[in-house]
């Protein structure tokens, strides 16, 4: 029996580490991945995390990533103000959205956002500046994850969901919410999906968590996804109770 296929979140994290820590080889990256797996343990199931890629797989992923164009690699770079603007990776008027996202991620110990995440958050926030922050953040993170994964077919339904959410602005009034609900059809789920928002909000874990929740739930039956979400919520509640004692 062969080695299980490497899950998408591990592949993406190898790319992030290769871009931001170019001196790291397969051994150094493997050590970072082990740390990420330890941090995720207890928040999601082992099946969702999947096995850490081997040194050989990490080396292959690095060889595939390094020849990519500057534009393709740049989206995996961490955002920094003002450097990201000075290098032309982001327009200066994206600064407000970018710093809003940075503050949120720092407060919840997610770490710095990637340039690809900031770009999508800026785009969504430009269209819906008054939408709830966590909904804009979820939309941006998933749109970036689909982009990074090569826009697989599974991303189409999610894009249509965000499109209708942006068009009907259901957060603004009950009338808008009613019109939005009436506009949905069978293949377009409501945004944000309840299980996704539970998984994403306050669960921590940095860039690894970003890709874990954004790329892999599409291969998980909904009942299992909801079970994982409930487990996370229970663990967060128990941590809050312990911290208040």
N, C-alpha and C positions, 0 to 999 in steps of 0.2 A: 504494500500500500504506500503510495507516494506522499510526500509532504503536502499538507493542506495549502490551498492557494492563499497568498498573502492578502490580508484585508486592505481595503482602500485607505483606511486611516493611517495604517503603518507606512504605506507607500508615500502618502502625502507628507507625513512627518519626516521621512528621510529627505524629501525634497526641501522642506523648510530648514532642516539642520544643515544640509549641504550648502544652501544659499547663504545662510546667516553665520555659519561657522565653517568656512571653506577649508580650514586646516584639518578638520576631522576626517579620518578615514573610516572604513567599515567597523573597526574595533571600537573607536570612540563613539560612533553613532549607536552601535549596539548597546553600549553602556547607558546612553541617554534613553534609549527605548525601554530598557529594563526599568529605569527609574520611572518613566511615564506609566508603565504597566503597574508598578507598585502603587503609584498615586491613584490610579483608576480602580484598583482592587477594592471591593466593598461597595463601590458606587454603581457598577454595572457587572453583569455576569461574565464569567470567563469566556463563554461562547461568543459574546459580543466583542470582547477585546481581541480574541484570537491569538495565535502564537506569534511571538516576535520573529521577524524575518531573520534568516541566517546571514552570516557574514558574506557568503557568496551572493545572496539576493541583494543585500545592501550595496555591495560593490557594483552589481549590475545596474541597480537603480541610479546610482551616482554617475555611472558612465553614460547612461541614457539622458540624464538631466543636464550635465555640464555643457554639452554642445548646443543646447537650446538657445534661442535668441535672447538678447537682453530683456526684451519686452515680456517674453514668456517666463523668464526666471524672476523678473522683478516683482511679480505679484506675490511671490513667496517671501519677500523681504519684509522685515519688521518696519512698521511706521515709526518715524521720529520727526518731531517738529523742532526746527524748521528744515532739517536736512532733506526730508522727502520732497518738500516743495522746491528747495534750492536746486536739487538734481533734476527737477522736471517730472518727477514721478506722479505728482498730484498738483492740481491748480491751487493757488493760494486761497481761493474762495471755498475750498473744501476743508479749510482749517477748523471751522466751528464744528462741523459734523465729526471730523477726525478726532478732535480733542474731547468731544462728548463721548465718543466710543472708547477712547483711551481711558478716560476717568472711570467709566463703568467697569471696564476690564481690570483696572488696577484695584478698584474697591472690592471686587469679588475674586481677586487673585487669579484672574485668567491670564495675566501677562499682556504684553504688547499685541495689538492687532496686526495682521498682515496687510500689506498695501492692497492686495486684492479684496480683502474684507472691507477696508476703508473706502475703496472706490464704490463698492456696491452700497454701502451704508450712506455715502454721500448722494448717490443717485436716488435711492429710495427716499431719503430725508428731503431732498430737493422737491420731490413730487408730493410728499406727505409730511411736511414739517411738524404738523400738529398731531400726528398719529402717536399712539403709545410707544414709548422708547423700546420696550422689550419686543414689540411686534416688528418694528423697523429693524431691530438688531437680528432677530430670527430670520426675517426675509433676506437681509443682506448676507448673512452667514451661509444660508442654504444656496442662494444664487451663486455665491462665490464657489462653494463646494462643487456645484454642478459644472461650473465653468472650468474649474481645476481638473475635474474628472473627464473633461472632453465633451460636456453636454450630452450625457447618455439619454436615451429615450424616456427613462423614468422621470427625468426632470421636466418634461413637457407639461404634465398635469399640475405640478407645483407652480410653474411659471404662469399658467393660466389662472391659478388660484390667486397669486399675487397680483396679476393684472386686474382681475375683477375687484379685488380688495382696494387697489389704488383708484380704480375708476369710480367705485360706488361709495368710498369713504365711510364704511359702516360705523366707525368710532365717533362720528360727528353728531349723529342724532338717531332717534329711534326710527324715523322715516327712512333715513339712509340705510340703516341696518335691515329694515324690512325689504327695501328695494334690492339690497345686496343678496339677501337670502333668496328672493324670487328669481334672481338672475343666475343662480348656480344651476348646474345640470349634473347628470350622473357622474361623469368622469372628472369633474372638477370639485375637489374637496374644499370645505370652508377653510379660510386662513385666519389665524394660525391654527393648525390641527391641535386639539386639546392635548394629545399624548406628547406631541413635539414640544409644546410650550412648557409642559411639566418637566420633560427631560432637560430642556435647555436652561431654564431659569434657575439661577443660584446653584447649579451643580458643580461648577468649578472644573479645573483640570487643564486649563490653557489650550494651546493650539491642538494638542492631541484630542482633547474633548471636542473641539470644534468639528474635526473631521469624523470622530467616532459617531456623534449624533447626527451629522449631516449626510454622511455617505452610506452608512450601513443599515439604517432602519428600513430601507427599501427592499432588503432581502429577508426581513424578519416578519413573521405573521403578526397581525395587529394585536392579537391577544398577548403574545409574548412581549411586544413593545410596551403595551400598557402595564404588564406585570413588572417590567424593568422600571417603568416610570414610578409605579407605586412603591417599589423597593427604595428608589432614590429619595422620594418624598419622605418615607418613613425614617430613613437614615438621617436626613437633614433635620427632621423634627427632633429625633433623639439627641442629635448633636446640640441643637438649640437648647433643649431642656437641660443637658449636662452643663452647658456654658452658663446657664442662668442660676445654677445651684451654688 
